[in-house]
């Protein structure tokens, strides 16, 4: 197993509390100068050459395939990881944690580029634009911030009336949404903002606010949100186990399903945004058609709560990350805490393998855009970059559908 912090085996040189490396508000604490990073070509510089970068990453990965998977362990955060996300090209990975410092890394070797300084509370979500130029982050300090990805400059911020749970760009990056938790008697609210592309002319007020419905006389927390149907609909998951869709123009709730018996902690869309995979504390994940949430196409049952999930962009596979509740971690050994990541066949609901390593619940997973690896972030404060070995090329190919399954697929 390879380790990566700030380029050495000891503590990261830009760890919080180091006055020598503490940067001003809104700046990236860089491990090397911006000039020295230019030959590496960040996602913002790659631009339309993203598919080429993905192929290069995959080719390099195949050349290195010898023996078992050897993940890269990223050390830099001082508290639990809350979210991990690749950019479109897959050359950068963004991570959020409860230590207030969103961080960007090179996904190829795990080198830390820097952290975005400015939040004063745990950061639960981030999203990057299609061209990797702008980064959005949402925090419990009741703010959403816009950053220049390459320089780390804070370009704009939006104050909210509660902790921010989710941020997400719309397709085309002309709008984005934010979701706040219920707070001080105020309900959970989904806000939609227009994005001008110029921080100096950026409006500070949302164009639409959607208030979460009451359940049993109380407001419920919205755990995740995303854009679907060409930005015409927003889909959200809730603490009560519901999955809902809203019209972005009227704010009207279009559909609601309650198949899960416990909190839907997160969900993931496939690359084409045609299906939704949910991750629930009831130890199940479900696959839905975005056109009609009443159509649950598949159910994946496990023996542990599921915190996060992702859909492979190249194979009929899904990955599920979770484990026992964080409050029980100190009383259970890692071997019995079920803190591994499961790889399952998306059509036959068969478990294909498990990837171990975290010694705490896995809070977030994301597939590399090439499909030949994934990232996981855990309650233990570590990010693990997994690059599949040669056996993955044929993983699950031996499964043969029986007549009943063929009939179900045709139906």
N, C-alpha and C positions, 0 to 999 in steps of 0.2 A: 504494500500500500504506500503510495506516494503522499507526501504532505506538502502543503503550500500555505505560507502565511504572508510574509512580506519579502520573500526571496531568501529566507534563511531558516534555520531550524529553531531559533529562539523566538521570543515574543515579538509580535508585529511592531515595527518601529513607529507606526502611527497610532498605536493603541491609545484609547481615551485616557487622559490624565497626563500625557507627555507634553509638557509645555513647549518643548522645542518643536514639536510637530503639529501643535494645535493651530489650525488655520482660522481665519476670520469667518464670520457668519456667511453661509452661502457658498463656500468654496470647497473644492475637492482636495482632500489631503492626499497628494499623489506620491506614489512610491518612486517615480522617476519623472523627469520633466516632460511636458507636452511634446517638445521637439523630439525627444528620444522615442516617444511612442508612435510618431508618424509612420515609420516604416512598417509597423505592425498592422496598419490600416484598420481603424475602428469601424463599427457598423455604420456610423454616419458617413465615413469616407467611402465605404464600399458601394453604397447606393444601389444602383440597378444591377451591380455585379454580384448581388447576394447569392443567387443560385450557384455561381461559380465558386464562391467561398464555401458553400455547403458541400459541393462536390469535392473540393480540395480537402476539407475536413474529413469527409468520408474516406477518400483515398488514403490519406495519411493514417487514418484509423485502421484500415485494412492492412496496411503495410506493417503495422505494429502488432497485429494479432498473433500472439504466441502465448500459449498456455491459458491460464485462468484470467478472469477480469481483474484488473488492478486499478481500483478507483483512486482518484485524487482527493485528498482530504483538505478542505479549505478552512483555515483557522484565521479568524479576524474579528468576528463578533464575540461579545462578552456575555450575551444572554441568548435566550431561545430564538431560533429562526422562525419567522412567521410566514415568509413568502419567498419563492424563488421563481425567476422568469428569464428565459432566453430572449434575445432580440430576434428579429426576423431571420438574419443570416446565421445566427447561432455562434458567432465569434465572441459575443459578450454575454455575460450572465449577471443579472441584477438580483440582489438579495436584500431582504428586509428582516429586521429583528427587533426585539424589545429593548435593545440598547440605544435606540434613537438614531442610528447611523446607517442609512441605506448605502450599499456598497456595490461597486462594479468590478468585475473580474474578467480576465481572458479565459474563455472556456477551454481552449486548447491545452494549456498547461497549468491553469489555476492561479496565475500571477494576479495579485491584487493591484488594480490601477489606482483606486482611491475611494474615499467615502464622501458623501454629500452632507455637509454640515449645516444645521439650521433648526431641525426639529428638537423639541424638548420633551417628547413623549414617545412611547413605543410606536413603531411604524408597522402597520399591518398589511399594506398593499402598495403596489407600484405598477406602472405600465409605461411602456416606451413606444414612441411613434414608429410608423412603418419604416422611416428612413433613419432611425436611431439618432435623431437630432434632439428630441425633447423627452424628458422623463417626468412623470407625475408620481407623487408620493402622498399617501394619506396617513395621518397619525392620530394618536389619542390626545395630542395637544390641541385638538379641535381645529386643525388647519390642513389644507392641501397646498402643496408647493409644486411649482414648475421649475425644472432645472435644464440648463444646457448640458447635454450628456458629456460632451468632450472637455469642456472647461470646468464644469461643476458650479457655474455661477447660478445663483437663485434668481430667476427671471420674474417670477410673480408668485403671489400667495393668495389664497382665498380662506377667510375665516368662516368657521362653521359653528353651529350651536350645540355640538356634541362630538364625541370621539368619531373619527372617520374610519370606517371599516373597509371600504372598497373604493378604488378608482379604476376607470376603464375608458380607453379611447374608443370612439366609434370608427368604423371602417372609413378610411380617407382622412382621419385625424382632424376633421372640421368641428367635431363636438366631443365632449367627454362627460361622463357621469361620475357622481360621488354618492356614497351612502353613509349616513351617520347612524350611530346607535341611539336607542332611547336614552334620554339623559335629563335629569332634573325635571321630571314630569313631562318632557317633550317627547314626541313619538320619533320613531325611525323615519328618515326622510331620504328619498332619492332625488337628487338635483341634477339637472341637465344644463350644461354650460356650452356656449358657443366659443370656438377657438379661432382667433383671427390669424394666428401665425406670427403676429407681431406683439410681443409683451407690452409695448408702450401703449397700444390701443386695445388691450384685452379688457373686456367687460368684467366687472367683479360680481355682478348679480346673475343668478341662473335664469334661463328663459322658461324653465318649467320645474315645478316641485311636485313630487308624488308622495303623499303621506301613506305610510304602511297601515293596512287595515287592522282594526282591533280584533283580538281573539280572546274570547272568554272575558271581555271587559277590560283587557289590558293590551298594551302595545307590545309587539314582539320584535325581536332583533332580526334584521336582514343580514345574513351571513356572507352573501356573495351576489354579484350582479354582472351582467354582460349584455352586449348588443347582439341581436340576431335579426334575420329577415331584412337584410340590406338597411340596417339602422332604423327600421320602422317599429321594432318591438324591443323591449327590455325584458330579460328573464332574470328572476331573483330567486334565491333560496332563503328559507327562514329557520329560526331557532325552533319553531314548532313542528318542523318536518314538512312544510309545504313548499311547492314549486309554483311560482306565479309568473304570468306575463302581463305587461302593460303596454298600451299604445303610447308612443312617445309624443304624439301631437295633442291628444286629449287627456292623457293620464289615466284613462279608463282601464280597469283590470279586465283582461280578456279571458284568461283561464287560470284555474287553480286546481292542483292535484295534491292529494295527501296519502301517497302510497307508503311513505316512510313512517315508522313508529317513533322516531326520535329526531333530534336536530339534523338537518342537512348542513354539514359543516362547510362544504364547498361543492363546486361542480366544474366540469371541463367541457369545452366544445372541441369537435374535430376540426381539422384544417379548413374544411369547406363550410363549417358552421351549419351542418344539417342535422346533427344529433348532439344530445346533451348526456353526459355521464355524471351522475350525482354520487357524492360520498357522504355517508350518514353514520351517526353514532349508534344506529341500530345494527351495525355490523354488516350492512348490505350496501351495494352500489347498484344503480339502475340506469339503463340506457333508454332515452326517449327520442322520439321524432320531434324536431322543433316545430313542425307544422301543426302538431296536435299532441299536447302533453298527456292526453288520456291514453295514448298508445305507448305503453311500456314494452319495449322490444325485448329487453333482456334484464335478468337480475343476477347479480354475482354475490354469493353469500360467503362470508368469512367468519372467523371466530374471534374477531377483535373489532373495536370501533374504527371506522375509516375516517381519516381527517382530510385526505386529498387524493386526487385521481388525475390521470392523464390518458389521452388516446394516442396511439401510435400513428404517425403520418404515413407510414409505408406498409405496415402489416396489420392483420386483424388481431391486435393485441391491446390490452389496457393494463396500466399499472395502478396499484392501490397502495397507499401509504397510511399508516395509522399506528395503533398500539393501545395499550392501556392508558387510562387517564393520567395526566401529568402528576396529579396529587398522589398517585400510588406508586410512582416510579421508584422512590427511595426504599420501598418495602419489597420490591420484586427484582429478581435477577434478570439481566438482559435476555438470557436464554429462555426464560418463561414469560417475559413481558410481551412477546409477539410484536417486536418493534422492527420487523423486516418489511421490505417492499415486495409485494406479490405481483407477478406477471401472469395475466390470465388471457385466455383466448376469448375474444369479444363475441364470437359467434356461438361457440360450443360451451362457454362458461366453465372451461376446464383450467385448473391452475397449471401453468407451464413451468414455473420456477419461483424461487425466492432469493432476494438479495439482502444479506445481512450487513451489519456494520454499526448502525446507530445504537447507542445505549440509552435512548429515550424515545418517546413517541415521534413518529415521522409526521411533521406538520404540513409539509408542502412538497410536491413533486412536479416535474415538468419534463416532457420529452424534448430532446434536441431536435431542431427542425429537420435534420437529415434522417432521423429515426434510428440512428445507430448508437444511441446513448441517452441517458437521462440524468437529471440532477435531483437530489433530495436534500431537504433541510429539516433538522430535528430539534426537539426540545433540549438536546444536549449542547446546542449552540454551534454545531458543525454543519457544513455543506459538503456533500459527497458527489463528485462527478464520476459517473459510471459510463464507461465506453465498452460496448458489447464485444465479446470475443467472436471467433468464427462460427461457433456453434449456433449463434443467434440467427444466422441466415436461414437455417432450416428448422428453427424452433417452432413446433406446432404444425409443421407441414404434414406430418404423418397421420394427423387426425382425419378420419373418413366419416362423413355424415351418413347416418342411416336413413331409411326411407321416410321415417316420421319427420326428421329434421329437415330433409329436403322439401317435404310438403309444407312445413311451417315457414321455411324461407320463401317458397313460392307464394304462399298466402300473404 
